[in-house]
Amino acid sequence: KKKRKKKRTVGSWSMVRRRRKDFGGFSCCVPLRRMRALIVIALIIAGGVVYLQGFKHIVSNEEGDHTSSKKLNRHTKREEMEDYLRRKSKQDEEVRIKRERAEAEEKNHHVDLASTTAGDSSEEIQFRCNSHFPPTTSSSSMMKTQSTMSKYLPTDFGKCDFDLAKDLEYLPSRRYLAAISKSPPATWQSDYEYLTTYIERLQEPKNCDQPDSEDHNRWHLVKLIQAGIGFNIYLFTDVVGRHWESGVSVMVNKNNLWRFTDYKCGRGTTCHLKELTQCDINKIDLKQLVAITHHGPPWPTLDDICTENGQYIVDKGRCLCNKGYLPHESGVGDPACMKPQSDRDRIPGKDEALDGNIPWSLAAPGEVDTGGSGCPHAFPAVHKLRWKNGFFWWHAMHLHFLIRNAPNYPKLEEWAILHNLDHKNKKSCVAVHVRHGDACMDKYSLHRTCHHWREYADKLAILEKKYGKQDTIFIATDDQKVIEEAIKDKNHKFVFQNISREKYTPKGWGHTIDTREDLNKPSVVTEFMQDIVAMSMCGMFVGTFTSSIGWLVVELQASRLGYYAPFIALDMPYAHEKNVGRFLTWNDYPKPVIKQSGLIK
């Protein structure tokens, strides 16, 4: 019992002797408790080693997977690159083929220019641009997009990407211009011939009391207005052209006094425009003369338009209103003679009413604006030329018809030829119109701008850089200082009228050509028309489209040359909504009514 109770120490000699015996005499001085701790530590270390090796293996696998992913991505990107290169190569090949085809077409076109089939080659190219659709456009797509048909002009072979309503500089490629100028499209001439043949049928009937008119065989009366000459002519052309397109015969009220008349061709018109018909208004039954102003249908005739509060005076072409009544021209269904509406309304005396220039009254019955009368909506189009070729071509051909066939035209053309202005016959020239005067101080038309000569000179440089140096520069301007500035340039030959321009300088704001009676002279019209004809005989134009002169010139150049001539505008596009774009005929696209009888088809 005493031995069992004897306290044994860890480091007692008896334990050491026992361990020495148990271990074959090997002496281990480490106590057992410490031995256990060492074993635990060793196991922990071993486990840690195993764990680290496993982690290393996992990391290694992940790195391997990442490397494989990188390799896969590289492979995918390589395939994508190869696919991109294949597609790009295919596109390049397509572009090359198209370029070769275009070059071949151009080469063939130039070769064909000397042959009798030259017109056919040019015709195909120009027609695609005249109809304003790409060659690949289907007929159904054309019908869906016909609202854009008036907007575009050709810029190269098969390309029609110049927007008349947005772009300022129409500069077709030099190769296209050279080719088309040598061989203009045949349809321009054939369509023009068809148009004029039909007009002659309407305007020169066998029986003047029974014209071949869609409005119950009646004439429609038209007239010139009191605005400036350029806008007058442009608007008048639009009015008569739209009537002819609707199959309605028209006649000018020649007895009315127009402010710019020369009296030689009737006091209601001028010898600078073609006489619309040989029929005499004084020999036609008044019931056969429809006198549209702003009246809606049913429209009055000269037989009854003035009878409510006045009477029609045939030899004066005007309504003479009863005492206390005012000649009037506004509102659907309003009578020709009305009571004054305000204190500002002044009743003219008899002499003034019959022989004075009353700007905005019903002094003479007649239509001045198709938008106000509603006439175009009453009669459908009987031919499709405006729909086919666009407004620019349509208006240009009517303008050509009225001006080129005027009694005074040969003299104006002769003057231009004597001054080497004949681009069509190898005498190259650029027309430059510089509008100053009242355009520089119009508070109600802030879109109208005036430009220094150097700006025009810069545009001339652009034209000559693209198309080569031109023989002559013709300048039309109302400002003598422009002439003095231009002739300082000794590298160009300038031509201009030798006239006094001082009379065109306004005295102040409001002193515009629309209201100035001191300019109501035939000589002013002749000076104006000489500038118009001279500029129309050039092959390029630089000017402003806020002036109606610009509209006239680019259209007359195109109609004379047989193709669209290059032009540069300094201010606004030709068909901007404040310019040509405001006309009903520009925005209106009626589907033609095709008739089977006569010339209409």
MODA-V848254 format. One record per residue. RES is the residue in three letters. SS is DSSP state (@ for helix, = for strand, . for the rest). OMEGA is omega as a letter, one per 40 degrees, with the letter a starting at -180 (* if undefined). D_FIRST is the distance of its C-alpha to the first C-alpha in whole Angstrom. Layout:
# MODA-V848254
<<RES SS OMEGA D_FIRST> <RES SS OMEGA D_FIRST>>
This chain:
# MODA-V848254
<<LYS . i 0> <LYS @ i 4> <LYS @ a 5> <ARG @ a 5> <LYS @ a 6> <LYS . a 9> <LYS . a 12> <ARG . i 14> <THR . a 18> <VAL . a 20> <GLY . a 22> <SER . a 19> <TRP @ a 21> <SER @ i 18> <MET @ i 19> <VAL @ a 23> <ARG @ a 22> <ARG @ a 21> <ARG @ a 24> <ARG @ i 26> <LYS @ a 25> <ASP @ a 26> <PHE . i 29> <GLY . i 30> <GLY . i 30> <PHE . a 31> <SER . i 30> <CYS . a 30> <CYS . a 29> <VAL . i 29> <PRO . a 26> <LEU @ a 25> <ARG @ i 26> <ARG @ i 29> <MET @ i 30> <ARG @ i 30> <ALA @ i 32> <LEU @ i 35> <ILE @ i 35> <VAL @ a 36> <ILE @ a 38> <ALA @ i 40> <LEU @ i 40> <ILE @ a 42> <ILE @ a 44> <ALA @ i 45> <GLY @ i 46> <GLY @ i 48> <VAL @ i 50> <VAL @ a 50> <TYR @ a 51> <LEU @ i 54> <GLN @ i 55> <GLY @ i 56> <PHE @ i 57> <LYS @ i 60> <HIS @ i 61> <ILE @ i 62> <VAL @ i 63> <SER @ i 65> <ASN @ i 66> <GLU @ i 68> <GLU @ i 69> <GLY @ i 71> <ASP @ i 72> <HIS @ i 73> <THR @ i 75> <SER @ i 76> <SER @ i 78> <LYS @ i 80> <LYS @ i 81> <LEU @ i 82> <ASN @ i 84> <ARG @ i 85> <HIS @ i 87> <THR @ i 88> <LYS @ i 90> <ARG @ i 91> <GLU @ i 92> <GLU @ i 94> <MET @ i 95> <GLU @ i 97> <ASP @ i 98> <TYR @ a 99> <LEU @ i 101> <ARG @ i 103> <ARG @ i 104> <LYS @ i 105> <SER @ i 107> <LYS @ i 109> <GLN @ i 110> <ASP @ i 111> <GLU @ i 113> <GLU @ i 114> <VAL @ i 116> <ARG @ i 117> <ILE @ i 119> <LYS @ i 120> <ARG @ i 121> <GLU @ i 123> <ARG @ i 125> <ALA @ i 126> <GLU @ i 127> <ALA @ i 129> <GLU @ i 130> <GLU @ i 132> <LYS @ i 133> <ASN @ a 135> <HIS @ i 136> <HIS @ i 138> <VAL @ a 139> <ASP @ a 140> <LEU . a 142> <ALA . a 145> <SER . a 145> <THR . a 147> <THR . a 144> <ALA @ a 142> <GLY @ a 142> <ASP @ a 140> <SER @ i 137> <SER @ a 138> <GLU @ a 138> <GLU @ a 135> <ILE @ a 133> <GLN @ a 135> <PHE @ a 135> <ARG @ i 131> <CYS @ i 131> <ASN @ i 134> <SER . i 132> <HIS . i 129> <PHE . i 126> <PRO . a 124> <PRO . a 126> <THR . a 123> <THR . i 123> <SER . a 124> <SER @ i 127> <SER @ i 124> <SER @ i 122> <MET @ i 126> <MET @ a 127> <LYS @ a 123> <THR . a 124> <GLN @ i 127> <SER @ i 127> <THR @ a 126> <MET . a 129> <SER . a 131> <LYS . a 129> <TYR = i 128> <LEU = a 130> <PRO . i 130> <THR . i 128> <ASP = a 128> <PHE . i 129> <GLY . a 127> <LYS = i 126> <CYS . a 127> <ASP . i 124> <PHE = a 126> <ASP = a 126> <LEU . a 129> <ALA . a 127> <LYS . a 125> <ASP . a 126> <LEU . a 128> <GLU = i 129> <TYR = a 130> <LEU . i 130> <PRO . a 130> <SER . a 130> <ARG @ a 132> <ARG @ i 133> <TYR @ a 133> <LEU @ i 135> <ALA @ a 137> <ALA @ a 137> <ILE @ i 138> <SER @ i 141> <LYS @ a 143> <SER . a 142> <PRO . a 142> <PRO . a 141> <ALA @ a 144> <THR @ i 142> <TRP @ a 143> <GLN @ a 147> <SER @ i 147> <ASP @ i 145> <TYR @ i 147> <GLU @ i 150> <TYR @ a 149> <LEU @ a 148> <THR @ i 152> <THR @ i 154> <TYR @ i 152> <ILE @ i 153> <GLU @ i 156> <ARG @ i 157> <LEU @ a 155> <GLN @ a 157> <GLU . a 161> <PRO . i 162> <LYS . i 165> <ASN . a 166> <CYS . i 164> <ASP . a 164> <GLN . i 162> <PRO . i 159> <ASP . a 157> <SER . i 154> <GLU . a 151> <ASP . i 152> <HIS . i 155> <ASN . i 157> <ARG . i 157> <TRP = i 157> <HIS = a 154> <LEU = i 155> <VAL = a 153> <LYS . i 154> <LEU . a 152> <ILE . a 151> <GLN . i 151> <ALA . i 148> <GLY . a 148> <ILE @ a 150> <GLY @ i 147> <PHE @ i 145> <ASN @ a 148> <ILE @ a 149> <TYR @ a 145> <LEU @ i 145> <PHE @ i 148> <THR @ i 147> <ASP @ a 144> <VAL @ a 146> <VAL @ i 149> <GLY @ a 146> <ARG @ i 144> <HIS @ i 147> <TRP @ i 148> <GLU @ i 145> <SER . i 145> <GLY . a 149> <VAL . i 151> <SER . a 154> <VAL = a 154> <MET = i 157> <VAL = i 157> <ASN . a 159> <LYS . a 162> <ASN . i 164> <ASN . i 161> <LEU . i 161> <TRP . a 158> <ARG . a 157> <PHE . a 157> <THR . i 160> <ASP . i 163> <TYR = a 165> <LYS . a 166> <CYS . a 164> <GLY = a 164> <ARG . i 163> <GLY . a 160> <THR . a 158> <THR . i 159> <CYS . i 160> <HIS . i 157> <LEU . i 156> <LYS . i 157> <GLU . a 159> <LEU . a 157> <THR . i 160> <GLN . i 164> <CYS . a 165> <ASP . a 166> <ILE @ a 164> <ASN @ a 168> <LYS @ a 169> <ILE . i 166> <ASP . a 166> <LEU @ i 163> <LYS @ a 162> <GLN @ a 160> <LEU = i 159> <VAL = a 155> <ALA . i 155> <ILE . i 151> <THR . i 149> <HIS . i 146> <HIS . i 147> <GLY . i 145> <PRO . e 147> <PRO . a 149> <TRP . i 151> <PRO . i 154> <THR = i 157> <LEU . a 160> <ASP . a 162> <ASP . a 160> <ILE . a 157> <CYS . a 160> <THR . a 162> <GLU . a 159> <ASN . a 160> <GLY = i 162> <GLN = a 164> <TYR = i 164> <ILE = a 166> <VAL . a 166> <ASP . i 168> <LYS . i 165> <GLY . a 162> <ARG = i 161> <CYS = i 161> <LEU = a 163> <CYS = i 162> <ASN . a 163> <LYS . i 164> <GLY . a 161> <TYR = a 158> <LEU = i 156> <PRO = a 156> <HIS . i 152> <GLU . i 150> <SER . i 146> <GLY . i 145> <VAL . i 145> <GLY . i 148> <ASP . i 149> <PRO . a 153> <ALA . i 155> <CYS = a 156> <MET = i 154> <LYS = i 154> <PRO . a 153> <GLN . a 149> <SER . i 149> <ASP . a 151> <ARG . i 150> <ASP . a 152> <ARG . i 155> <ILE . a 158> <PRO . i 160> <GLY . a 164> <LYS @ a 166> <ASP @ i 167> <GLU @ a 163> <ALA @ a 162> <LEU @ a 164> <ASP @ a 164> <GLY . i 161> <ASN . i 158> <ILE . a 155> <PRO . a 152> <TRP . i 150> <SER . i 152> <LEU . i 154> <ALA . i 157> <ALA . i 157> <PRO . i 155> <GLY . a 153> <GLU = i 150> <VAL . a 148> <ASP . a 144> <THR @ i 143> <GLY @ a 140> <GLY @ a 142> <SER @ a 144> <GLY . a 142> <CYS @ a 144> <PRO @ a 142> <HIS @ a 140> <ALA @ a 143> <PHE . i 144> <PRO . i 141> <ALA . a 142> <VAL . i 144> <HIS . a 143> <LYS . a 139> <LEU @ i 140> <ARG @ i 138> <TRP @ a 135> <LYS @ a 136> <ASN @ i 136> <GLY . a 135> <PHE @ a 136> <PHE @ a 137> <TRP @ a 139> <TRP @ a 141> <HIS @ a 142> <ALA @ a 143> <MET @ i 145> <HIS @ i 147> <LEU @ i 147> <HIS @ a 149> <PHE @ a 151> <LEU @ a 153> <ILE @ a 153> <ARG @ a 154> <ASN . i 157> <ALA . a 158> <PRO . a 162> <ASN . a 161> <TYR @ a 158> <PRO @ i 160> <LYS @ i 161> <LEU @ i 157> <GLU @ i 156> <GLU @ i 159> <TRP @ a 158> <ALA @ a 155> <ILE @ i 156> <LEU @ i 158> <HIS . i 155> <ASN . i 153> <LEU . a 151> <ASP = a 150> <HIS @ a 147> <LYS @ a 148> <ASN @ i 150> <LYS . i 148> <LYS = a 149> <SER . i 145> <CYS = i 145> <VAL = i 142> <ALA = i 143> <VAL = i 142> <HIS = a 142> <VAL = a 142> <ARG . i 142> <HIS . i 142> <GLY @ a 144> <ASP @ i 143> <ALA @ a 140> <CYS @ a 139> <MET @ a 139> <ASP . a 139> <LYS . a 136> <TYR . i 136> <SER . a 135> <LEU . i 132> <HIS . i 131> <ARG . a 134> <THR . i 134> <CYS . a 136> <HIS . i 135> <HIS . a 137> <TRP @ a 139> <ARG @ i 136> <GLU @ i 134> <TYR @ i 136> <ALA @ i 137> <ASP @ i 133> <LYS @ i 133> <LEU @ i 136> <ALA @ i 134> <ILE @ i 131> <LEU @ a 134> <GLU @ i 136> <LYS @ a 132> <LYS @ a 132> <TYR @ i 135> <GLY . a 137> <LYS . a 140> <GLN . a 142> <ASP . a 146> <THR = i 147> <ILE = i 145> <PHE = a 147> <ILE = i 146> <ALA = a 147> <THR = i 146> <ASP . a 148> <ASP . a 147> <GLN @ i 149> <LYS @ i 146> <VAL @ i 144> <ILE @ a 147> <GLU @ i 148> <GLU @ a 144> <ALA @ a 144> <ILE . i 147> <LYS . i 145> <ASP . a 143> <LYS . a 146> <ASN . i 144> <HIS . i 145> <LYS . a 148> <PHE = i 148> <VAL = i 151> <PHE . i 151> <GLN . i 154> <ASN . a 157> <ILE . i 157> <SER . a 156> <ARG . a 153> <GLU @ a 153> <LYS @ a 154> <TYR @ i 151> <THR . a 149> <PRO . i 148> <LYS . i 149> <GLY . a 146> <TRP . a 143> <GLY . i 145> <HIS . a 148> <THR . a 147> <ILE . i 149> <ASP . a 148> <THR . a 150> <ARG . a 153> <GLU @ i 156> <ASP @ i 157> <LEU @ i 156> <ASN . a 158> <LYS . i 160> <PRO @ a 160> <SER @ i 160> <VAL @ i 156> <VAL @ a 156> <THR @ i 157> <GLU @ i 155> <PHE @ a 152> <MET @ i 153> <GLN @ i 154> <ASP @ a 151> <ILE @ a 149> <VAL @ i 151> <ALA @ i 151> <MET @ a 147> <SER @ a 147> <MET . i 148> <CYS . a 145> <GLY . i 142> <MET = a 140> <PHE = i 139> <VAL = a 137> <GLY = a 138> <THR . i 136> <PHE . i 136> <THR . i 136> <SER . a 140> <SER @ i 141> <ILE @ i 143> <GLY @ i 140> <TRP @ a 140> <LEU @ a 143> <VAL @ a 143> <VAL @ i 140> <GLU @ i 142> <LEU @ i 145> <GLN @ a 144> <ALA @ a 142> <SER @ a 145> <ARG @ a 147> <LEU @ a 145> <GLY . i 143> <TYR . a 140> <TYR . a 137> <ALA . i 138> <PRO = i 135> <PHE = i 135> <ILE = i 133> <ALA = a 133> <LEU . a 132> <ASP . a 131> <MET . i 130> <PRO . i 130> <TYR . a 133> <ALA . i 131> <HIS . a 130> <GLU . i 130> <LYS . i 132> <ASN . a 134> <VAL @ a 135> <GLY @ a 132> <ARG @ a 134> <PHE . a 136> <LEU @ a 136> <THR @ i 137> <TRP @ a 134> <ASN @ a 132> <ASP . a 133> <TYR . a 133> <PRO . i 135> <LYS . a 135> <PRO . i 138> <VAL . a 140> <ILE . i 142> <LYS . a 145> <GLN . a 147> <SER . i 151> <GLY . a 153> <LEU . a 151> <ILE . a 148> <LYS . * 145>>
